[in-house]
């Protein structure tokens, strides 16, 4: 019988647990991917349509599609909380805790693999949506003078890049904060209450400071 080195076995268990976590979030990955495709890419398509023929689209239709896109983006951001709760649900279920902690993997590797698998499911669709939206804008800029002129404006391009980077940062912080709360704040009910209080109090504090 060949003895596997401890480090190699640990790495194997890390990736096995990572893949299992990805499988566990397969449905959420599909849902978030659909929501993200209806978010930024739809806004890019809407901008292209307005640039081609602004008169053919009424303000009501433009506002309607813009609201759908923003709603899908907001829901996809909220899904980060659901993914974190799903990945670390075993912390609040005694029947699962006993089974999970009996697996041949260290707790820190279990935590890291669960954290990054959830983060990948959460952020990859957003990054793909950003790339697709840029592809739509750039492809349209080749043949549409209005968008081409807009894309050449450095301030507009930098504003889009800053907005997309800010969205990525907000999503990463939201997911990380949710994971920390779930791991440090007792029961699932207490974690949800504390997380809600944090999200309610932070905008209020920023508003008072401003």
BALOBA-1460 file (C-alpha; in Angstrom, 3 decimals):
// residues 210
<rec num="1" residu="x" x="0.000" y="0.000" z="0.000"/>
<rec num="2" residu="x" x="1.427" y="3.390" z="-1.019"/>
<rec num="3" residu="x" x="1.474" y="6.010" z="1.705"/>
<rec num="4" residu="x" x="0.368" y="9.420" z="0.456"/>
<rec num="5" residu="x" x="2.292" y="12.389" z="1.901"/>
<rec num="6" residu="x" x="0.238" y="14.435" z="4.373"/>
<rec num="7" residu="x" x="0.651" y="17.692" z="2.388"/>
<rec num="8" residu="x" x="-0.503" y="16.058" z="-0.843"/>
<rec num="9" residu="x" x="-3.475" y="14.465" z="0.887"/>
<rec num="10" residu="x" x="-4.434" y="17.830" z="2.419"/>
<rec num="11" residu="x" x="-4.264" y="19.537" z="-0.981"/>
<rec num="12" residu="x" x="-6.411" y="16.794" z="-2.506"/>
<rec num="13" residu="x" x="-9.024" y="17.158" z="0.237"/>
<rec num="14" residu="x" x="-8.991" y="20.928" z="-0.228"/>
<rec num="15" residu="x" x="-9.793" y="20.658" z="-3.944"/>
<rec num="16" residu="x" x="-12.296" y="17.840" z="-3.382"/>
<rec num="17" residu="x" x="-14.167" y="19.984" z="-0.862"/>
<rec num="18" residu="x" x="-13.902" y="22.995" z="-3.212"/>
<rec num="19" residu="x" x="-15.502" y="21.020" z="-6.059"/>
<rec num="20" residu="x" x="-18.219" y="19.659" z="-3.770"/>
<rec num="21" residu="x" x="-19.060" y="23.197" z="-2.654"/>
<rec num="22" residu="x" x="-19.273" y="24.312" z="-6.284"/>
<rec num="23" residu="x" x="-21.661" y="21.440" z="-7.031"/>
<rec num="24" residu="x" x="-23.727" y="22.378" z="-4.013"/>
<rec num="25" residu="x" x="-24.125" y="25.919" z="-5.385"/>
<rec num="26" residu="x" x="-24.779" y="24.845" z="-8.979"/>
<rec num="27" residu="x" x="-28.388" y="26.086" z="-8.954"/>
<rec num="28" residu="x" x="-27.376" y="29.416" z="-7.441"/>
<rec num="29" residu="x" x="-24.686" y="29.777" z="-10.106"/>
<rec num="30" residu="x" x="-27.318" y="29.354" z="-12.832"/>
<rec num="31" residu="x" x="-29.685" y="31.843" z="-11.181"/>
<rec num="32" residu="x" x="-26.964" y="34.471" z="-10.641"/>
<rec num="33" residu="x" x="-25.682" y="34.002" z="-14.196"/>
<rec num="34" residu="x" x="-29.152" y="34.678" z="-15.604"/>
<rec num="35" residu="x" x="-29.611" y="37.722" z="-13.369"/>
<rec num="36" residu="x" x="-26.214" y="39.126" z="-14.294"/>
<rec num="37" residu="x" x="-26.856" y="38.616" z="-18.010"/>
<rec num="38" residu="x" x="-30.040" y="40.653" z="-17.578"/>
<rec num="39" residu="x" x="-28.088" y="43.351" z="-15.755"/>
<rec num="40" residu="x" x="-25.100" y="45.147" z="-17.276"/>
<rec num="41" residu="x" x="-25.336" y="43.512" z="-20.740"/>
<rec num="42" residu="x" x="-28.977" y="44.617" z="-21.039"/>
<rec num="43" residu="x" x="-27.973" y="48.177" z="-20.122"/>
<rec num="44" residu="x" x="-25.313" y="48.036" z="-22.835"/>
<rec num="45" residu="x" x="-27.852" y="46.803" z="-25.385"/>
<rec num="46" residu="x" x="-30.250" y="49.555" z="-24.286"/>
<rec num="47" residu="x" x="-27.532" y="52.188" z="-24.726"/>
<rec num="48" residu="x" x="-26.784" y="50.797" z="-28.178"/>
<rec num="49" residu="x" x="-30.465" y="50.876" z="-29.189"/>
<rec num="50" residu="x" x="-30.845" y="54.454" z="-27.969"/>
<rec num="51" residu="x" x="-27.712" y="55.503" z="-29.857"/>
<rec num="52" residu="x" x="-28.938" y="53.897" z="-33.084"/>
<rec num="53" residu="x" x="-32.395" y="55.418" z="-33.051"/>
<rec num="54" residu="x" x="-33.388" y="57.389" z="-29.991"/>
<rec num="55" residu="x" x="-36.666" y="58.574" z="-31.488"/>
<rec num="56" residu="x" x="-38.024" y="55.041" z="-31.945"/>
<rec num="57" residu="x" x="-37.823" y="54.335" z="-28.195"/>
<rec num="58" residu="x" x="-40.057" y="56.145" z="-25.757"/>
<rec num="59" residu="x" x="-38.931" y="57.271" z="-22.321"/>
<rec num="60" residu="x" x="-41.308" y="54.715" z="-20.789"/>
<rec num="61" residu="x" x="-39.725" y="51.774" z="-22.599"/>
<rec num="62" residu="x" x="-36.204" y="53.002" z="-21.813"/>
<rec num="63" residu="x" x="-37.090" y="53.408" z="-18.137"/>
<rec num="64" residu="x" x="-38.808" y="49.994" z="-18.068"/>
<rec num="65" residu="x" x="-35.804" y="48.073" z="-19.393"/>
<rec num="66" residu="x" x="-33.423" y="50.110" z="-17.238"/>
<rec num="67" residu="x" x="-35.461" y="49.250" z="-14.127"/>
<rec num="68" residu="x" x="-35.420" y="45.545" z="-15.028"/>
<rec num="69" residu="x" x="-31.634" y="45.648" z="-15.384"/>
<rec num="70" residu="x" x="-31.117" y="47.465" z="-12.096"/>
<rec num="71" residu="x" x="-33.517" y="45.098" z="-10.324"/>
<rec num="72" residu="x" x="-31.634" y="42.046" z="-11.638"/>
<rec num="73" residu="x" x="-28.314" y="43.544" z="-10.523"/>
<rec num="74" residu="x" x="-29.705" y="44.247" z="-7.038"/>
<rec num="75" residu="x" x="-31.111" y="40.719" z="-6.666"/>
<rec num="76" residu="x" x="-27.847" y="39.156" z="-7.872"/>
<rec num="77" residu="x" x="-25.940" y="41.173" z="-5.256"/>
<rec num="78" residu="x" x="-28.347" y="39.999" z="-2.548"/>
<rec num="79" residu="x" x="-27.695" y="36.397" z="-3.623"/>
<rec num="80" residu="x" x="-24.242" y="36.677" z="-2.039"/>
<rec num="81" residu="x" x="-25.894" y="36.402" z="1.379"/>
<rec num="82" residu="x" x="-27.792" y="33.281" z="0.285"/>
<rec num="83" residu="x" x="-24.606" y="31.641" z="-1.037"/>
<rec num="84" residu="x" x="-22.737" y="32.355" z="2.205"/>
<rec num="85" residu="x" x="-25.589" y="30.966" z="4.313"/>
<rec num="86" residu="x" x="-25.795" y="27.891" z="2.080"/>
<rec num="87" residu="x" x="-22.031" y="27.223" z="2.197"/>
<rec num="88" residu="x" x="-21.803" y="27.520" z="5.975"/>
<rec num="89" residu="x" x="-25.206" y="26.135" z="6.911"/>
<rec num="90" residu="x" x="-23.557" y="23.195" z="8.690"/>
<rec num="91" residu="x" x="-22.373" y="25.579" z="11.435"/>
<rec num="92" residu="x" x="-25.955" y="25.890" z="12.683"/>
<rec num="93" residu="x" x="-27.095" y="22.278" z="12.277"/>
<rec num="94" residu="x" x="-25.816" y="19.808" z="14.860"/>
<rec num="95" residu="x" x="-26.465" y="16.798" z="12.646"/>
<rec num="96" residu="x" x="-24.258" y="18.299" z="9.930"/>
<rec num="97" residu="x" x="-21.560" y="19.656" z="12.259"/>
<rec num="98" residu="x" x="-20.724" y="16.199" z="13.615"/>
<rec num="99" residu="x" x="-20.468" y="14.783" z="10.107"/>
<rec num="100" residu="x" x="-18.511" y="17.700" z="8.601"/>
<rec num="101" residu="x" x="-15.912" y="17.844" z="11.370"/>
<rec num="102" residu="x" x="-15.339" y="14.100" z="11.142"/>
<rec num="103" residu="x" x="-14.085" y="14.478" z="7.550"/>
<rec num="104" residu="x" x="-10.318" y="14.045" z="6.984"/>
<rec num="105" residu="x" x="-9.680" y="17.745" z="6.346"/>
<rec num="106" residu="x" x="-8.453" y="20.463" z="8.693"/>
<rec num="107" residu="x" x="-10.981" y="23.077" z="9.714"/>
<rec num="108" residu="x" x="-8.976" y="25.955" z="8.249"/>
<rec num="109" residu="x" x="-8.785" y="24.213" z="4.863"/>
<rec num="110" residu="x" x="-12.496" y="23.435" z="5.049"/>
<rec num="111" residu="x" x="-13.252" y="27.099" z="5.785"/>
<rec num="112" residu="x" x="-10.949" y="28.435" z="3.042"/>
<rec num="113" residu="x" x="-12.299" y="26.047" z="0.378"/>
<rec num="114" residu="x" x="-15.922" y="26.846" z="1.309"/>
<rec num="115" residu="x" x="-15.174" y="30.575" z="1.324"/>
<rec num="116" residu="x" x="-13.482" y="30.699" z="-2.082"/>
<rec num="117" residu="x" x="-15.937" y="28.319" z="-3.750"/>
<rec num="118" residu="x" x="-18.825" y="30.560" z="-2.715"/>
<rec num="119" residu="x" x="-16.901" y="33.665" z="-3.756"/>
<rec num="120" residu="x" x="-16.223" y="32.119" z="-7.180"/>
<rec num="121" residu="x" x="-19.901" y="31.272" z="-7.695"/>
<rec num="122" residu="x" x="-20.793" y="34.822" z="-6.643"/>
<rec num="123" residu="x" x="-18.242" y="36.867" z="-8.600"/>
<rec num="124" residu="x" x="-17.543" y="34.920" z="-11.811"/>
<rec num="125" residu="x" x="-20.992" y="35.673" z="-13.355"/>
<rec num="126" residu="x" x="-20.509" y="39.373" z="-12.530"/>
<rec num="127" residu="x" x="-17.064" y="39.465" z="-14.147"/>
<rec num="128" residu="x" x="-18.449" y="37.645" z="-17.202"/>
<rec num="129" residu="x" x="-21.317" y="40.163" z="-17.401"/>
<rec num="130" residu="x" x="-18.836" y="43.075" z="-17.254"/>
<rec num="131" residu="x" x="-16.774" y="41.578" z="-20.075"/>
<rec num="132" residu="x" x="-19.888" y="40.941" z="-22.176"/>
<rec num="133" residu="x" x="-21.188" y="44.476" z="-21.609"/>
<rec num="134" residu="x" x="-17.860" y="45.936" z="-22.717"/>
<rec num="135" residu="x" x="-17.864" y="43.671" z="-25.776"/>
<rec num="136" residu="x" x="-21.333" y="44.958" z="-26.703"/>
<rec num="137" residu="x" x="-20.295" y="48.609" z="-26.264"/>
<rec num="138" residu="x" x="-17.054" y="48.215" z="-28.179"/>
<rec num="139" residu="x" x="-18.696" y="46.275" z="-31.013"/>
<rec num="140" residu="x" x="-21.372" y="48.941" z="-31.252"/>
<rec num="141" residu="x" x="-18.776" y="51.715" z="-31.155"/>
<rec num="142" residu="x" x="-17.264" y="50.393" z="-34.384"/>
<rec num="143" residu="x" x="-20.392" y="51.048" z="-36.395"/>
<rec num="144" residu="x" x="-22.412" y="53.539" z="-34.341"/>
<rec num="145" residu="x" x="-21.007" y="57.067" z="-34.317"/>
<rec num="146" residu="x" x="-22.784" y="58.104" z="-31.157"/>
<rec num="147" residu="x" x="-21.391" y="55.306" z="-29.022"/>
<rec num="148" residu="x" x="-18.025" y="55.550" z="-30.746"/>
<rec num="149" residu="x" x="-17.791" y="59.181" z="-29.728"/>
<rec num="150" residu="x" x="-18.873" y="58.383" z="-26.195"/>
<rec num="151" residu="x" x="-16.306" y="55.585" z="-25.838"/>
<rec num="152" residu="x" x="-13.534" y="57.940" z="-26.911"/>
<rec num="153" residu="x" x="-14.391" y="60.196" z="-23.999"/>
<rec num="154" residu="x" x="-11.892" y="59.202" z="-21.332"/>
<rec num="155" residu="x" x="-14.034" y="60.450" z="-18.434"/>
<rec num="156" residu="x" x="-16.960" y="58.249" z="-19.491"/>
<rec num="157" residu="x" x="-14.771" y="55.171" z="-19.887"/>
<rec num="158" residu="x" x="-13.057" y="55.737" z="-16.544"/>
<rec num="159" residu="x" x="-16.460" y="56.239" z="-14.902"/>
<rec num="160" residu="x" x="-17.675" y="52.860" z="-16.178"/>
<rec num="161" residu="x" x="-14.479" y="51.125" z="-15.069"/>
<rec num="162" residu="x" x="-14.680" y="52.711" z="-11.619"/>
<rec num="163" residu="x" x="-18.342" y="51.734" z="-11.316"/>
<rec num="164" residu="x" x="-17.685" y="48.104" z="-12.272"/>
<rec num="165" residu="x" x="-14.699" y="47.890" z="-9.923"/>
<rec num="166" residu="x" x="-16.790" y="49.425" z="-7.113"/>
<rec num="167" residu="x" x="-19.511" y="46.835" z="-7.772"/>
<rec num="168" residu="x" x="-16.943" y="44.035" z="-7.574"/>
<rec num="169" residu="x" x="-15.570" y="45.425" z="-4.311"/>
<rec num="170" residu="x" x="-19.042" y="45.829" z="-2.785"/>
<rec num="171" residu="x" x="-19.975" y="42.241" z="-3.665"/>
<rec num="172" residu="x" x="-16.719" y="40.847" z="-2.242"/>
<rec num="173" residu="x" x="-17.153" y="42.848" z="0.973"/>
<rec num="174" residu="x" x="-20.800" y="41.818" z="1.329"/>
<rec num="175" residu="x" x="-19.942" y="38.134" z="0.945"/>
<rec num="176" residu="x" x="-16.942" y="38.349" z="3.293"/>
<rec num="177" residu="x" x="-18.930" y="40.224" z="5.942"/>
<rec num="178" residu="x" x="-21.736" y="37.658" z="5.752"/>
<rec num="179" residu="x" x="-19.281" y="34.776" z="6.187"/>
<rec num="180" residu="x" x="-17.663" y="36.457" z="9.199"/>
<rec num="181" residu="x" x="-21.037" y="37.109" z="10.821"/>
<rec num="182" residu="x" x="-22.156" y="33.517" z="10.223"/>
<rec num="183" residu="x" x="-18.964" y="32.192" z="11.826"/>
<rec num="184" residu="x" x="-18.880" y="34.556" z="14.802"/>
<rec num="185" residu="x" x="-22.442" y="35.435" z="15.806"/>
<rec num="186" residu="x" x="-23.993" y="32.278" z="17.227"/>
<rec num="187" residu="x" x="-27.179" y="30.863" z="15.758"/>
<rec num="188" residu="x" x="-28.446" y="31.444" z="12.229"/>
<rec num="189" residu="x" x="-31.233" y="33.701" z="13.543"/>
<rec num="190" residu="x" x="-28.746" y="35.834" z="15.482"/>
<rec num="191" residu="x" x="-26.463" y="36.015" z="12.447"/>
<rec num="192" residu="x" x="-29.280" y="37.219" z="10.193"/>
<rec num="193" residu="x" x="-30.359" y="39.831" z="12.774"/>
<rec num="194" residu="x" x="-26.804" y="41.118" z="13.216"/>
<rec num="195" residu="x" x="-26.241" y="41.210" z="9.466"/>
<rec num="196" residu="x" x="-29.475" y="43.151" z="8.960"/>
<rec num="197" residu="x" x="-28.515" y="45.645" z="11.679"/>
<rec num="198" residu="x" x="-25.105" y="46.183" z="10.072"/>
<rec num="199" residu="x" x="-26.612" y="46.906" z="6.652"/>
<rec num="200" residu="x" x="-29.244" y="49.203" z="8.136"/>
<rec num="201" residu="x" x="-26.908" y="51.126" z="10.443"/>
<rec num="202" residu="x" x="-24.051" y="51.648" z="7.979"/>
<rec num="203" residu="x" x="-25.995" y="53.747" z="5.387"/>
<rec num="204" residu="x" x="-27.537" y="55.712" z="8.275"/>
<rec num="205" residu="x" x="-24.098" y="56.419" z="9.751"/>
<rec num="206" residu="x" x="-22.714" y="57.523" z="6.371"/>
<rec num="207" residu="x" x="-25.719" y="59.799" z="5.853"/>
<rec num="208" residu="x" x="-25.187" y="61.410" z="9.268"/>
<rec num="209" residu="x" x="-21.482" y="61.944" z="8.533"/>
<rec num="210" residu="x" x="-22.223" y="63.554" z="5.168"/>
